[in-house]
């Protein structure tokens, strides 16, 4: 079989029904659509220390938990122009080594009941520390237990691994704002974590929100990515939203798809080979991707 496979061009809109066999159902835009309390409660907004322009309030109402990773608290604080608004949008936790967190921001949130968790250990980055905080929060809530005392060096890691045995089966969608787009090494580390955490903590489903797109993982096997309509995430209806399928893992990936401008059959993608970029989402309410390995995907956001 040739690595090139086959390519099929589609019109601007096609109807794609859910596959009948075993498949992963992915709802990447639940942070814009979740209305049921049970769905909202499993959506987490994780704010990192990079600038963002996206409408934060529109996301906030669909998330049941908000965590600021170190200087992400500065970004949240400065997003609003007055304390009245800031008090209406308080995070649940601020976590990290606090090398970026401003003292006035720490005092503001601490005085209003936000749980501040310093973690000074340097063997995990602030993103990883925040993810542990999220896992612990959901497990303790499910068990009806209060937070234990957290050692300031690497206490979250100790609680997660020793007391909670480093595993959970609670499905959690984490919408990480501004983890992509800063320093290149940090961006690559974030993508690396996207792959690693899926292998190690498969109950977590990560979606990275940038000012331009949403980045997430499609899983080995058949994936049905669904949404109410494309206008939910792309207000500009003059052309279908852009997308890409990026083989950033350690193996080549063979793809079959239905729901893109350029669908493929038995198409092999890999770094140093052919890569699908600048494609478009034409599936009216969803699309299908079958892949032989996990693969990163990005979809244009225009809110």
N, C-alpha and C positions, 0 to 999 in steps of 0.2 A: 504493500500500500504506500502510495506517495504521501510525504509529509504535507503536501499542499492540500490534499483533500478536495472537497467540492464547495463552491460558494454559490448562494442563491440570493438574488435581489428581490426585496419585498416592497410593496407600496407603503404609504405613510401610516396606514392603520390596518392591523390584522387582528382577528379574534383568536385568542389562544386559550383553549380550555385546559383545566388541570389534567395532568397525566393520570391514567387509570392505575398504574402499578405503584410499587414502592417509590417514594420520593420525599425529598426535604421541601417543606413549605416555608418560604422566607417572606416576611412582611417588613421590608426595610423602612417603610415610611410610617410605621406605627406611631412614631414620635410626632406625627402631624394629624393622625386620624383616630387614635385610641379614645373611645368615649366610655367604655365599660370600666368600672372601678377595678375589676379583676385584671384587666389588661393594663390599665394605667399604672397599677401598683408594681408591675414587673418591668416597667420602663425606667431606666436610670439615666439621668443627665450627668455626665462627668465633664467638668470644665477645667481645661489646662491653661498654662500660662503662655498663650499666644493671642494676638489680636483677632477679633472676629467682628463681622458686620451683619451677621444673620439675625433675623428677628427672634431674639431670645424668648420673649413672652409667648410667642406662638408655640415654641417647643415646650416651655415650662409647664403649661397647662396639661400636657399629655404625659408627664413624667411624675411618678410617685415618689422618687428619691432623687436628691441633688447632692453631688459631692464635688467639692473644689479641690483640685490637686495643687497644693502649695500656692504659687503665684496666680493660679486660676481665680483665687478669691479676690485678688487685686482687680482682675479683669471684670469679674462680676460686680464688684463694688463700683468701679468706674464707669460701668455701662449705664448706670442710672445717674441722674443729675441732682437728686436730693434724697435725704434720709427717709422720707415718707415712702418713696418708691422702693428704696432698698429694703425697708422693713416688710414690704409686701412680697419680697422675693429673697427669702433667707434660705441658704443651703442647709442641709441636714448635717454635713460634716465638712471640715477642712483638714486635709491630711498631707503630710510631707515632711521634708527636713527643714522647711521654712527658711531656706537661704534666699528666697524671693519674696516671701510674704511680708508686707509692710506692717509695722507695729500698729499704726492707726487702724488698719483694716482688721488685724487680729483682734484688737480691743473692741471694735464695732461689733463684730459677729459674736465674740465671746460674751459680751454684755447682753446680747439678745438671745442667749440660750443655744447657740450653735455649738455642737460638739467639736472641739479642737483637739486633734490627735497628732502630736509631734512624733516623728519617726526619724531619728538621726542616723541610723545605720546606713552605710553606703554600699551595701551589697545588693540593694534593690533600688530602682529609680522610683520617682514619685508616682508614676503611672501604675507600677506594680503594687505599690503600697495602697493606692486608692482602690485597686481591684480587690485586694484582700479585705479592705474595709467593707466593700460592697457585699462580698460573699459572707462575711461574718455577720453583717447587719441582717441579711435575709435569714440565715440559719438561726440566729438568736431570736428573731421575731417569730419564726415558725415554732421554736421551742418554748416561747414565752419567757425567755431568760433576759435579765439585764446585762449590760456590758460589764465584763470583769475589768479589773485594773489593767491598763495597758502600759507595759514598760516602754520608755521613750527611746530606747535604742532600736529594737526590732521586735517590739511586742506584738504587732499584728501578725507577723510571720509565726511567732511562737503560738499564739492563740489558734491561728488557722491550721497549723500543722500538728500541734500537740493536743489541743483540746477538741478540735473539730475534725481532726484526721485528714485535713486537706482535700475534702471532697464534698460535693453537694449535688443533689438532683433537682434543685429548684431552677426552672428556666428563667433566665434574666436577660433582658435586652439592654445593653449598655451603649448609649449614644454619647460618644466622646467628641467634645467640641474643641477644635483647634489643636489637636495633637499632631496634625499634619500641616506643614507649611512654614515651620521655623528652620532651625539648623538641619542640614542634610543628614547628619549622623543620627539626630533624634528622630527624624522622619523615618529613616530606615529601621531604627530600633522599634518604632511603633508598628511598622508593617511586619517586622519579625515577630513581635508579640501577638499580632493578629493570628499568625499561623501557630505559634507555640501554645498559646492559651487555648485554642480550639482543641489541640491534641491533649493537653493536660487537664483542662476544665471545660468539658464539652457542654456543660449547662449554660455557659456564657455565650451570648451572641453579640458580637461587637459591630458597631457601625460608626465610622469616623466621619464627622461632619466638618467640611471646610466651607469657605465662602463661595465655592464654586461647584462642589459635588459631594456625593455620599460614597464612601468606600467601605466595602464589606467583603466577606469571604463566601464563595460558593463552594459547597462541599462535594467531596468525591461521590459520584453517583448522579442521580437525576434531581435537579433543583427546579422547583416552581416558584418563581418570584412574582408575588401578587400585590396589587394595590387597587383602590377604588377606581381611579382613572389617572391619566398622566398629568392632568392639570393640578393635582394635589401637590406635586413636587416641581412642576415646570409650568409657570404661568404663561410663558411665551409659547403660544400654540402655533406660531407661524411655521415651525418645523419640529419634528420629533426630537426629544432630548438626546444629547450625545452620551456615549458610554464607551467603556473599554473593558477588555478581559486581559488581565496582566499576569503572566506566569512567573510570579515572584518567589515561588517555592523552589525546592531543590531538584525537581524532576520535570521533564517535558509533560505536557498535558494534551490529550486528544479530546477535541470538543465536537459536540453536536448541539445545534441550537434551533429554536423556533421563536420568533418574535422580534428579530432585529432587522434593520435595513439590509444587512448582509448576513444572512444565516449561513451556517457551515455544517458540513457533514464529514466526519473522520478527518478533521483538520487539526494538525499537530502544531502546538505553539510552545515556544521556549525562549529563554533569554539567549541571545546570540543567534536567534532564528526569527521566524515570523511571529508578529504580535498583533493582536486585534486592538487598534485604537481608532478614535474618531468614527466609531460605528454609531448607530442610532437605535433607540428603543421604539419599535413600532407596534408592539403588543398593546392592545387597547387597555386591558386590565391585568396584564401579566405576560410573562415569557418563560420559556423552558431552556435550561442549559444542562446538558449531560457532560460530565467531565471525569476523566480517569484519575485525577488528583485534585486536591483543593486548589482553587485559583482566586486571585483577587479580582474584584470588579469595582468600577466606579461608574456612577450615573450622575449626570448634570443636575444641579439644583438651581432653580430660579424661582425664589419665593417672593 
